Amino acid sequence: MWILDLLWWGIGYAVARLILPLVTFGKVQAEPLESAGHEFGWLGYRRKSGGLEVQSTVAAGIELVTCCLGLAAALYFIH
């Protein structure tokens, strides 16, 4: 199961920390791993100083779905 953890936290979370602020012009950010699990709503979001902060597990899931869709699109166009 360590491979799944590596995919989830290593790729998904790392990409979320980099891409979410770029795509949303700084309005949405992933929470730091050090402060995991403090006062998030049931959707995994909370308001923070003029923007939204996404729970780390939700951010990793969003980015893994995005990466899979990008990979599927790339494979479709290559084929």
Secondary structure as a PSIPRED ss2 file (coil, helix, strand):
# PSIPRED VFORMAT (PSIPRED V4.0)

   1 M C   1.000  0.000  0.000
   2 W H   0.000  1.000  0.000
   3 I H   0.000  1.000  0.000
   4 L H   0.000  1.000  0.000
   5 D H   0.000  1.000  0.000
   6 L H   0.000  1.000  0.000
   7 L H   0.000  1.000  0.000
   8 W H   0.000  1.000  0.000
   9 W H   0.000  1.000  0.000
  10 G H   0.000  1.000  0.000
  11 I H   0.000  1.000  0.000
  12 G H   0.000  1.000  0.000
  13 Y H   0.000  1.000  0.000
  14 A H   0.000  1.000  0.000
  15 V H   0.000  1.000  0.000
  16 A H   0.000  1.000  0.000
  17 R H   0.000  1.000  0.000
  18 L H   0.000  1.000  0.000
  19 I H   0.000  1.000  0.000
  20 L H   0.000  1.000  0.000
  21 P H   0.000  1.000  0.000
  22 L H   0.000  1.000  0.000
  23 V H   0.000  1.000  0.000
  24 T C   1.000  0.000  0.000
  25 F C   1.000  0.000  0.000
  26 G C   1.000  0.000  0.000
  27 K C   1.000  0.000  0.000
  28 V E   0.000  0.000  1.000
  29 Q E   0.000  0.000  1.000
  30 A E   0.000  0.000  1.000
  31 E C   1.000  0.000  0.000
  32 P C   1.000  0.000  0.000
  33 L H   0.000  1.000  0.000
  34 E H   0.000  1.000  0.000
  35 S H   0.000  1.000  0.000
  36 A C   1.000  0.000  0.000
  37 G C   1.000  0.000  0.000
  38 H C   1.000  0.000  0.000
  39 E C   1.000  0.000  0.000
  40 F C   1.000  0.000  0.000
  41 G C   1.000  0.000  0.000
  42 W C   1.000  0.000  0.000
  43 L C   1.000  0.000  0.000
  44 G C   1.000  0.000  0.000
  45 Y E   0.000  0.000  1.000
  46 R E   0.000  0.000  1.000
  47 R E   0.000  0.000  1.000
  48 K E   0.000  0.000  1.000
  49 S C   1.000  0.000  0.000
  50 G C   1.000  0.000  0.000
  51 G E   0.000  0.000  1.000
  52 L E   0.000  0.000  1.000
  53 E E   0.000  0.000  1.000
  54 V E   0.000  0.000  1.000
  55 Q C   1.000  0.000  0.000
  56 S H   0.000  1.000  0.000
  57 T H   0.000  1.000  0.000
  58 V H   0.000  1.000  0.000
  59 A H   0.000  1.000  0.000
  60 A H   0.000  1.000  0.000
  61 G H   0.000  1.000  0.000
  62 I H   0.000  1.000  0.000
  63 E H   0.000  1.000  0.000
  64 L H   0.000  1.000  0.000
  65 V H   0.000  1.000  0.000
  66 T H   0.000  1.000  0.000
  67 C H   0.000  1.000  0.000
  68 C H   0.000  1.000  0.000
  69 L H   0.000  1.000  0.000
  70 G H   0.000  1.000  0.000
  71 L H   0.000  1.000  0.000
  72 A H   0.000  1.000  0.000
  73 A H   0.000  1.000  0.000
  74 A H   0.000  1.000  0.000
  75 L H   0.000  1.000  0.000
  76 Y H   0.000  1.000  0.000
  77 F H   0.000  1.000  0.000
  78 I H   0.000  1.000  0.000
  79 H C   1.000  0.000  0.000
